[in-house]
Amino acid sequence: MEPTISVGIVSAPAIDVVFYGDFNVAGTAVSGPQTVSLSPDGRIAWQGRTYDVPLTFTPAGKGDIFEIKDVVIGVNFHWERKENQRFSGSARFIIEDGKLTIVNVLPVEDYLLSVISSEMSAHASLELLKAHAVISRSWLLAQIRKNKALTDSGTKYSACTQTDDERIKWYDREDHLNFDVCADDHCQRYQGVTRQSTPKVAEAIAATRGQVLMYDGELCDARFSKCCGGVFEEFENCWEPRHYVYLRARLDDVDEENFPDLHNEYNAQKWIEGRPDAFCNTSDAAILSQVLNNYDQETTDFYRWTVHYTQDEISALVRERSGIDFGQIIDLQPVERGTSGRLVRMRFVGTRRTMVIGKELEIRRTLSKSHLYSSAFTVERHDVDPTTGVPAAFTLRGAGWGHGVGLCQIGAAVMGARGYDYASILRHYFPDSTLDRLY
């Protein structure tokens, strides 16, 4: 049987919603513009009355939809902005951390219609859309099972360890306690019927209905990112210390096992500062438009990129983003790299304090007002003061966009354009997994 899921869309003191069609709530038929807010007594306020949580608006028919105003997308990333977004299914209002949260409840396959178009272009090749449908479905159902297992066992999930000398932190879905997944890049981009725009997307979802990736009797935690940069990263270098055979290092090209040891600093620097052949090393606008939505296409230098900071800029940035006063930043030293050359741990050396920070996303967010494209980068110091050792500036030269684990969306788009079918694409990015049907 097809599961139903809950997706957290946005949190705010008050949320403006427009209901198109007939919705039922608390025994009342509703349509048109509505404002739902948090009451002073901590309940839900709507139309002059207060209600206990949850307050659910249920559509009378499948064609009824609702629109949420000013949904923030790309939270803390360089493409952050607001959109009005429309959704099918039910609108459930709950209260979290002193704010109102609206949760969309709908069947998995309806959710996927939007995810595939939100994560990529709805005009991508059919085989790429099929591959993404399978991994998005697999990832979603794997997370639901994982979270249920943690809840049932009473295990407290921890994603951060910190001492005076080291902070190791990763970001997953552990903070979503009242719904299955969120709607932004933290989980999977989900922008409702705003993005589910072509018959091809519906065809890809229907053709793969219920299909998932499995390994050794378990659902695959099927991760994906925009661009691996040439070699896949391994799961444990980005999240909890668990190795998945199907999420292992490979070259993003035909000769999958032919790549250097990028744990090695010399090899990593040579790799990152070069432009090796790979499926995802492409500037073909037609292929890129299959993966990159309108705001993603504002990013043009994803395979190899450069960021420059003055001393004042980087010192202020690291202090603001880490909450730690390092003083002037003297050096950024690689401590540990993963299989793709991404930094897993980096030493931040300052005039007041030195500390190791990891994992990859924590490094990326510490060194950018949004997030660096990836943690696969080298560091150049410029005009170092011979007395104090303080550089006047830093240049970071990097590779890839995202964590690099699992499917590389741009590489998969190139494979689709070259005639690979979706099963072949999945075998490349998830070796030793099997394609099975759950329902």
Salt bridges, closest charged atoms under 4 A:
GLU2 OE1 - ARG209 NH2 3.09
ASP52 OD1 - ARG43 NE 2.95
GLU67 OE1 - LYS69 NZ 2.58
GLU67 OE2 - ARG86 NE 2.85
GLU83 OE2 - ARG195 NH2 2.75
GLU109 OE2 - ARG137 NE 2.93
ASP110 OD2 - LYS62 NZ 2.98
GLU127 OE2 - LYS130 NZ 3.38
ASP152 OD2 - LYS148 NZ 2.74
GLU166 OE2 - ARG345 NH1 2.73
ASP172 OD2 - LYS146 NZ 3.63
ASP172 OD1 - ARG173 NH1 2.03
ASP172 OD1 - ARG223 NH1 3.39
ASP175 OD1 - HIS176 ND1 3.63
ASP175 OD1 - HIS186 NE2 3.81
ASP185 OD2 - ARG189 NE 2.85
GLU218 OE1 - ARG242 NH2 3.56
ASP221 OD1 - ARG223 NE 2.54
GLU234 OE1 - HIS243 ND1 3.96
GLU236 OE2 - HIS243 ND1 2.82
GLU240 OE2 - LYS146 NZ 3.07
ASP252 OD1 - HIS428 NE2 3.04
GLU256 OE1 - ARG250 NH2 2.69
GLU256 OE2 - HIS428 ND1 2.60
GLU257 OE2 - ARG250 NE 3.40
ASP261 OD1 - HIS263 ND1 2.89
GLU265 OE1 - ARG337 NE 2.80
ASP296 OD2 - ARG189 NH1 2.67
ASP296 OD2 - LYS226 NZ 3.72
GLU298 OE1 - ARG81 NH2 3.16
ASP325 OD2 - ARG352 NH1 2.40
ASP331 OD1 - ARG381 NE 3.82
GLU336 OE1 - ARG345 NE 3.06
GLU360 OE1 - ARG364 NH1 3.22
GLU362 OE2 - ARG167 NH1 3.59
GLU362 OE1 - ARG365 NH1 3.72
GLU380 OE2 - ARG397 NE 2.55
ASP432 OD2 - ARG248 NH1 2.82
